Amino acid sequence: MEKVFTIGEALIDFIPAERGTELKAVSGFSKAAGGAPANVACAVARLGGESAFIGKLGKDAFGDFLLDTMNEAGVDTSRVFRTDEANTALAFVSLRADGEREFSFYRNPSADMLLQQEEIDERWFGAGDILHFCSVDLIEAPVKYAHKKAIEAVKRAGGIVSFDPNVRLPLWKRPELCRDAILAFLPFSHIVKISDEELAFITGMDDEDRALASLFSGDVRHVIYTRGAQGAEWITRGFRTAVPGYAVQVADTTGAGDSFIGALLYRLLEERLPANEERGIGADQARALLTFANAAAALTTSRSGAIPALPVHDEVLRMMEEHRA
């Protein structure tokens, strides 16, 4: 059966007890499973799809917790490796009054960075599978080359590659290193999901149309442009279509983008749409996928945390039905 594979970091998000407080002034935190690739794998599984996470965790209590969390969500964790050479990554988060976040990361190095290319087995992947990755683990470390091997293997098998840059500048020594890594890997993907907050930084262009057009390099066939509460657009060389977002009371934006792309990839998998082809998806199909993904993301923002906030399939359908009524 076709599967969504995600590769990269799984980490612990320490969520603050207070909202609207600078990180240095937060008095207490609660731990939550996080890391964008792990979140996306859980989002797919929670919706009822087949997903697997590829990564490395420390042989520590936090690694145990992450593994348990992914297993409980229904993610295939048979490709998760453990190491005693580094600890599981940690991220301390503060929440502004509007639910937006500030991060402080502890990973120098962390276990996820030590995933080796030799640990990637090309036989894992088949035609119709999807591999999703982000930029956090494209740093100069063994995990970067594990990504390259996995991407090449999926493409040889006839699968689909999805990339969400998910920019986290505090993890990079200099912003240009982050940009360079994103631009180096972007042409390997068939689907690029990018937010309005990331577009100018990644492309170096202030003109939105020119910036979006510049993303169609290499194998890129589809650009998913997200605008938060304003909705999202699906852009190809042949069409550009948009759907509005859903109005909800925001509790926490953590994991919203991951829920969005997870829901979108889930639908791609379920409908077996060939997103690695130039005309693999039409405008009507794109709008339906975006509507479903927007509903999943909106539900996630109405709850606290990342993985604990991810919706199940019936909740997404109910949200869509309520807004149609």
C-alpha positions in Angstrom: 0.0 0.0 0.0 1.2 3.5 -0.9 2.6 5.5 2.1 3.7 9.0 3.1 7.2 8.9 4.4 8.6 11.9 6.2 12.3 12.3 7.1 14.1 14.7 9.5 13.7 15.8 13.0 11.4 14.6 15.8 11.9 16.7 19.0 10.3 17.8 22.2 8.5 21.2 22.2 8.3 22.7 25.6 5.1 24.8 25.5 4.8 27.8 27.9 2.3 28.0 30.7 1.7 31.7 29.9 0.7 33.4 26.6 2.0 36.9 25.6 5.2 36.5 27.6 8.8 36.6 26.3 10.6 33.3 26.5 13.0 34.6 29.2 10.0 35.4 31.4 8.1 32.2 31.1 7.7 30.5 34.4 6.8 27.0 33.4 6.5 24.6 30.4 4.7 21.4 29.5 6.3 18.9 27.1 4.8 18.0 23.7 6.0 15.8 20.8 7.0 17.9 17.9 9.3 18.4 14.9 7.7 19.2 11.5 8.4 15.9 9.8 7.2 13.9 12.8 4.1 16.2 13.0 3.3 15.6 9.3 3.6 11.8 9.7 1.2 11.9 12.6 -1.2 14.2 10.7 -1.4 11.7 7.9 -1.9 8.8 10.3 -4.5 10.6 12.4 -6.5 11.2 9.3 -6.4 7.4 8.5 -3.6 7.3 6.0 -0.4 5.2 5.9 2.7 7.1 7.1 6.2 6.3 8.2 8.8 8.5 9.9 12.5 8.2 9.1 14.8 9.7 11.6 17.1 9.2 14.7 16.3 9.7 18.4 18.5 9.6 21.4 18.5 6.7 23.8 16.8 8.8 26.4 13.5 9.3 28.0 12.5 12.1 25.5 13.3 9.7 22.6 11.1 7.1 24.3 8.3 9.6 24.6 8.5 10.6 20.9 8.5 7.0 19.8 5.5 6.2 22.0 3.6 9.3 20.7 4.2 8.4 17.0 3.2 4.8 17.6 0.0 5.9 19.4 -0.8 8.1 16.4 -0.5 5.1 14.1 2.8 6.1 12.4 5.1 3.3 11.2 8.3 3.8 13.3 10.3 0.8 12.0 12.7 3.2 10.3 13.5 5.2 13.5 17.0 4.6 14.7 18.4 5.3 18.2 21.8 6.5 19.3 23.7 7.2 22.5 26.1 9.7 20.7 23.7 12.6 21.2 20.4 13.4 23.0 17.0 14.0 21.5 16.5 17.6 20.4 14.6 20.1 22.5 12.8 23.3 21.6 11.5 25.8 24.1 8.6 27.9 22.8 6.9 31.1 23.9 3.5 32.2 22.6 2.6 35.8 21.7 -0.9 36.9 22.5 -1.9 36.1 18.9 -0.7 32.6 19.2 2.5 33.1 17.1 5.8 31.5 18.4 9.3 32.3 19.4 11.8 29.3 19.6 15.0 28.4 21.4 16.5 25.1 20.2 18.9 22.8 22.1 20.7 20.5 19.5 24.5 20.8 19.3 24.4 18.2 18.0 21.1 16.4 18.6 20.3 12.8 17.6 18.3 13.7 14.5 21.4 15.3 13.0 23.3 11.9 13.1 21.1 9.9 10.8 23.5 8.3 8.2 22.9 7.9 4.5 23.9 4.2 4.9 20.9 3.8 7.2 18.5 4.6 4.3 17.4 1.5 2.4 16.3 2.2 -1.2 14.0 -0.8 -1.0 11.7 1.0 1.4 10.1 3.1 -1.4 7.8 2.2 -4.2 5.8 3.9 -7.0 3.0 6.0 -5.6 4.8 6.7 -2.3 5.4 10.2 -1.1 8.5 11.5 0.7 8.1 14.8 2.6 11.0 16.8 4.1 11.8 20.2 5.6 14.8 22.4 5.9 15.7 22.1 9.6 17.8 19.0 9.0 19.5 20.3 5.8 22.4 21.6 7.9 25.9 20.4 7.2 25.6 17.1 9.1 25.1 13.4 8.2 21.3 13.8 8.1 21.6 16.1 5.0 23.1 13.3 3.0 20.5 10.8 4.3 17.9 13.2 2.8 19.7 13.2 -0.5 19.8 9.4 -0.7 16.1 9.1 0.3 15.0 11.7 -2.3 17.0 10.0 -5.0 15.6 6.6 -4.0 11.9 7.8 -4.0 12.3 9.4 -7.4 13.9 6.3 -8.9 10.9 4.3 -7.6 8.5 6.6 -9.3 7.3 8.3 -6.1 6.5 11.9 -5.3 8.8 14.3 -3.3 7.2 17.1 -1.2 9.2 20.0 0.4 8.1 22.4 3.1 11.1 24.8 3.8 9.6 25.5 7.3 12.2 28.2 7.9 13.7 28.2 11.4 16.5 30.8 11.4 17.6 30.3 15.0 19.0 26.9 14.0 21.4 28.4 11.4 24.6 30.3 12.0 23.7 32.8 9.3 20.4 33.3 7.4 22.1 32.9 4.0 23.1 29.3 4.9 19.5 28.5 5.5 18.5 30.1 2.2 21.2 28.4 0.3 20.3 24.9 1.6 16.6 25.5 0.7 17.4 26.7 -2.8 19.8 23.7 -3.3 17.1 21.1 -2.4 14.0 22.8 -3.8 14.6 21.7 -7.4 14.6 18.0 -6.3 10.9 18.3 -5.2 7.7 17.9 -7.1 5.6 19.9 -4.5 6.8 22.9 -2.7 4.7 24.3 0.2 5.7 27.9 1.1 4.2 30.5 3.4 3.7 34.2 2.6 6.2 34.9 5.5 8.9 32.8 3.9 8.6 33.7 0.2 10.6 36.9 0.0 13.4 35.5 2.3 13.8 32.3 0.2 13.6 33.9 -3.2 15.2 37.3 -2.5 12.3 38.9 -4.4 9.7 41.4 -3.1 7.4 41.0 -6.1 5.1 38.1 -5.2 4.3 36.9 -8.7 8.0 36.9 -9.8 9.0 35.2 -6.5 6.4 32.4 -7.0 7.4 31.9 -10.6 11.0 31.5 -9.6 10.1 28.5 -7.5 9.5 26.4 -10.7 13.0 25.1 -11.1 14.2 21.6 -11.6 11.4 19.0 -11.0 8.9 21.4 -9.2 5.4 20.9 -10.6 3.2 22.4 -7.9 3.6 25.3 -5.5 1.3 25.5 -2.5 1.3 29.0 -1.2 -0.2 29.5 2.3 -1.4 32.7 3.8 -2.4 31.7 7.3 -6.0 32.6 8.1 -6.4 34.1 4.6 -6.3 30.6 3.0 -4.0 29.1 0.4 -3.3 29.0 -3.3 -2.3 26.1 -5.6 0.0 27.2 -8.4 1.2 25.3 -11.5 2.6 26.5 -14.8 -0.9 26.0 -16.2 -3.3 27.4 -13.5 -3.5 29.3 -10.2 -6.4 28.8 -7.9 -7.1 29.9 -4.3 -9.5 28.9 -1.5 -10.3 30.9 1.7 -9.3 29.9 5.2 -11.6 29.1 8.1 -12.3 31.5 10.9 -11.5 30.0 14.3 -10.5 31.1 17.7 -6.7 30.6 17.7 -5.2 28.9 20.7 -1.8 28.0 19.3 -0.4 28.0 15.8 2.2 25.3 16.5 1.8 22.5 14.0 -0.8 24.3 11.8 1.4 24.2 8.7 2.3 20.6 9.4 -1.4 19.7 9.8 -2.1 21.5 6.5 0.5 19.7 4.4 -0.1 16.4 6.2 -3.8 16.7 5.2 -3.0 17.6 1.7 -0.5 14.7 1.3 -3.1 12.3 2.8 -5.6 13.3 0.1 -3.0 13.0 -2.6 -2.3 9.5 -1.4 -5.9 8.5 -1.1 -6.8 9.8 -4.6 -3.5 8.5 -6.1 -3.0 11.8 -7.9 0.3 11.9 -9.9 1.8 15.1 -8.5 5.1 14.3 -10.0 3.6 14.9 -13.5 3.2 18.3 -15.1 -0.6 17.9 -15.6 -1.2 15.4 -12.8 -3.7 17.6 -10.9 -6.4 19.9 -12.2 -7.7 23.2 -10.7 -10.9 21.6 -9.4 -8.9 18.8 -7.7 -6.5 21.4 -6.3 -9.3 23.4 -4.7 -10.8 20.3 -3.1 -7.4 19.4 -1.6 -6.8 22.9 -0.3 -10.2 23.1 1.3 -9.6 19.9 3.2 -6.1 21.0 4.2 -7.3 24.4 5.4 -10.0 22.8 7.6 -7.4 20.5 9.2 -5.0 23.4 9.8 -7.8 25.6 11.3 -8.8 22.8 13.7 -5.2 22.4 14.8 -4.8 26.1 15.6 -7.9 26.0 17.8 -6.1 23.6 20.2 -2.8 23.7 22.1 0.3 21.8 21.0 1.2 20.1 17.8 0.6 16.4 17.6 -2.1 16.4 20.4 -4.0 19.0 18.4 -4.1 17.1 15.1 -7.6 16.3 13.9 -9.1 13.0 12.8 -10.9 12.6 9.5 -14.4 13.0 10.7 -13.6 16.2 12.5 -12.2 17.7 9.3 -15.3 16.6 7.3 -17.6 18.1 10.1 -15.7 21.4 10.0 -16.1 21.6 6.2 -19.8 20.7 6.5 -20.5 23.3 9.1 -18.9 26.0 7.0 -20.9 25.0 4.0 -24.2 25.2 5.9 
